[in-house]
Amino acid sequence: MENFEETTTADLLKIHASIIEELRNRKILRSANSPTGDLAEYLFCAAFGWDQALNSMKALDAVDTAGVRYQIKGRRMHQRNKSRQLSVIRDLEGFDVLAAVLFDDDYKIVRAALIPAAVVKEKAVYNGRTNIHNFMLKDVIWDVPDVLDVTAQLRAVP
């Protein structure tokens, strides 16, 4: 077993991506997205000093010192699936801001944004059969008023 203590976070994520891809090639795994959500939460909380919520909190991943509630989503755009659809949103009322980040195949940050809940409510698509909302993190989102591009802040996290 290799000792990873001296390995950078970026290199660990790249190794992980290679392992996931090999497991997919062997038909052991079907998904390419894990650990995307946890990484997104870590990056936002580290970049902005937010307090991470408990895992069991519905629609809430972090809170800042002013009491602003954040739902945090990440999407790894895999070479086999370039979709920008974030994981489902179950409660549009449980957060004030959606913090979202897109990663490339190797978990490098492509783009990140802070999106007011009002924008999410306007742009999300409701699925009544499963009682969820889907949100697509397209490039045009960064052009919407009050959406903040925070790509540089997340890239600055060591």
N, C-alpha and C positions, 0 to 999 in steps of 0.2 A: 504494500500500500504506500502511496506517495504522501510525503509530508507537504501540506499546503500552507503552512504558517507564513511563509515568505512570499506566497503567491498573491498578486494584487486582486482586488475584487473584480476588476474588468477581465483579467485572465481566468479567474474561477468561473465567471459567467460564460465565457467563451468555451471553456472545457465542458461546462454543463450543456451548452447548446449542441456541441458535437456528440455528446453522449446521448442526449434525447434523440438526435437525428439517427444515430445508429440503432437505437431501440425501435424507432419507427421503421427503419429499413428491415429490421428483423420481425416486424409486425407484432411487437410486444406492446407498444404504445400506439395510441391513435391521436392523442393531443400533442400540440406543440407549444402550449401557452404557459405552463407552470415553470417557474415560480413568479410569473409576471405580476400578479396582484400584490404579493408581499413586497417585491422589489419596488413597485410604484409607491406603496405606502411608506416604505423606508425612505425613499428619495425625497418625497414631499415633506415628510416630517423633519428630516435632517436639514433640508434646504431652508425651511421656514420656521423651525422651532415649534411645530405643532405638537400637541399631546395626542398620542395614538389612543383611540378608543379600544375597549375590549372587543375581542373577536366576535362576540355574540350580538353586538349592537346592530340593529337593522338600519340600513341606509346611512350609517354614520361611521366614519373611519378615523376622524381626527377633529380636534377643536383647537383654535388658536387662543391667545391670551385675551382677545376681545370677545370671546364666546362664539365666533363664527364657526359653523358646523360644515365639515367637508366630507363629501363622499369621494373616495379616491379610486380611480380605475386606470388600468394599464392594458395595452394591447401589443403583443409581439407580432409584428407583421412577418410571417414566415414565408420562405421562398415558395411554398406550396399553397399558401393562403395569404393573400395580400389584404384581406378584409380589414377595415378599420372599425368594425362594429365592436363596441365595448361590451363587457359582460352585462347581463341584464340589470336593470334598475327596478327594484320592487316597490319603492316608495319615493315619489317625487316631492313629498312634503318633509322628509326627514333630514334634509341638508340645505344649506344656503348656497354652497358653491361646489361644483363638480371639478375636482382636480384630476386632469387626465394627461396621460403620457403615451406616446407611441414609441416602441422600440423596434430596432431592426432584428435580423436573424441572430446576431451576436449580443443582443441586449444593449446595444448602444442607443442612446436617446436620439430619436429623430426629431420629435417636437413635443412640447408640453404646454398646457394651457390651464388657466383658472377660468371656469365658465360659470357665470351666475345661474342659479337655479331657474330663473325666469326664462333664460335662453334654452336650457335643457327641456323645460316643459313645452316650449314652443316647437322645438325641433325633434323631440323624441317621438317614436312611433309606438302606440299602444297595441298590445296583443291581448285581446279580451279572453281568448281561449285559455291562456296561461296567467293572465292578470299581471303582466310585466310590461315594461317600457324598454325599447331598444334605442340606442343612441349611436349614430355613426359619426366618428371623429374625422370628418373631411377637412381638407385644407381651408375651405371657405369659412369654417368656424372661427379661425384666427382673424377674419375680417369683420366679424360681428362686433358692434359697439359693446364696450364693457368686458369683452373677453381679453384676458391678459396673457401674452406670450411669456412663459416662464422657462423656456428651454435652457437659457444660459444659467439660470439659477440651479436647475437640476443637474446640468452637466458639471457644475462647480463642486458638487458633493463628492468628497474623496471616496 
